[in-house]
Amino acid sequence: GTPWHSWAVVACGGMSIGHKGMVYAAKALGMSMIDLFTDKQLLQDVKDEFKMRKGEYQYEAMLPSGPPPVGEE
C-alpha cells in the first residue's frame, strides 16, 4: 500500500514501469469516455447512480468565493 503522493510513486513515474502504468490508465479512461459518449443509456445510468449516491450532500469549497485577494498580507 504505497500512498499515491509519495516519493516512491513519483520515482516510478520516471521509469518505464510507471510510464506503462500511466499509459494503461489513460487508455482505460479514454475508452470509458468513448463508451459514455456513444451510449446514451449508459450515460443516463451513470448520472442516475451518481445522483442516488450523492443524495442531498452539497459540496462546500473551503476557499472563499470570488477572486483571490492580491497584495494582502
CYANA upper distance limits for C-alpha pairs under 8 A (distance plus 0.5 A):
  2 THR  CA      6 SER  CA      8.03
  2 THR  CA      8 ALA  CA      8.02
  2 THR  CA      9 VAL  CA      7.96
  3 PRO  CA      9 VAL  CA      8.15
  4 TRP  CA      9 VAL  CA      6.56
  5 HIS  CA      9 VAL  CA      7.23
  5 HIS  CA     10 VAL  CA      7.84
  6 SER  CA     10 VAL  CA      6.87
  7 TRP  CA     11 ALA  CA      6.46
  8 ALA  CA     12 CYS  CA      6.84
  9 VAL  CA     13 GLY  CA      6.90
  9 VAL  CA     18 GLY  CA      8.46
 10 VAL  CA     14 GLY  CA      7.65
 11 ALA  CA     15 MET  CA      7.58
 12 CYS  CA     16 SER  CA      8.23
 12 CYS  CA     17 ILE  CA      7.20
 12 CYS  CA     18 GLY  CA      5.14
 12 CYS  CA     19 HIS  CA      8.23
 13 GLY  CA     17 ILE  CA      8.16
 13 GLY  CA     18 GLY  CA      4.85
 13 GLY  CA     19 HIS  CA      6.25
 13 GLY  CA     22 MET  CA      8.41
 14 GLY  CA     18 GLY  CA      7.00
 14 GLY  CA     19 HIS  CA      7.37
 15 MET  CA     19 HIS  CA      6.74
 16 SER  CA     20 LYS  CA      6.52
 17 ILE  CA     21 GLY  CA      6.73
 18 GLY  CA     22 MET  CA      6.74
 19 HIS  CA     23 VAL  CA      6.69
 20 LYS  CA     24 TYR  CA      6.60
 21 GLY  CA     25 ALA  CA      6.66
 22 MET  CA     26 ALA  CA      6.59
 23 VAL  CA     27 LYS  CA      6.67
 24 TYR  CA     28 ALA  CA      6.79
 25 ALA  CA     29 LEU  CA      6.71
 26 ALA  CA     30 GLY  CA      6.52
 27 LYS  CA     31 MET  CA      6.54
 28 ALA  CA     32 SER  CA      6.63
 29 LEU  CA     33 MET  CA      6.77
 30 GLY  CA     34 ILE  CA      6.84
 31 MET  CA     35 ASP  CA      6.79
 32 SER  CA     36 LEU  CA      6.81
 33 MET  CA     37 PHE  CA      6.51
 34 ILE  CA     38 THR  CA      6.54
 35 ASP  CA     39 ASP  CA      6.37
 35 ASP  CA     42 LEU  CA      8.19
 36 LEU  CA     40 LYS  CA      7.41
 36 LEU  CA     42 LEU  CA      6.67
 36 LEU  CA     43 LEU  CA      5.65
 37 PHE  CA     43 LEU  CA      7.89
 39 ASP  CA     43 LEU  CA      6.89
 40 LYS  CA     44 GLN  CA      6.69
 41 GLN  CA     45 ASP  CA      6.60
 42 LEU  CA     46 VAL  CA      6.69
 43 LEU  CA     47 LYS  CA      6.73
 44 GLN  CA     48 ASP  CA      6.57
 45 ASP  CA     49 GLU  CA      6.64
 46 VAL  CA     50 PHE  CA      6.63
 47 LYS  CA     51 LYS  CA      6.66
 48 ASP  CA     52 MET  CA      6.63
 49 GLU  CA     53 ARG  CA      6.57
 50 PHE  CA     54 LYS  CA      6.38
 51 LYS  CA     55 GLY  CA      6.57
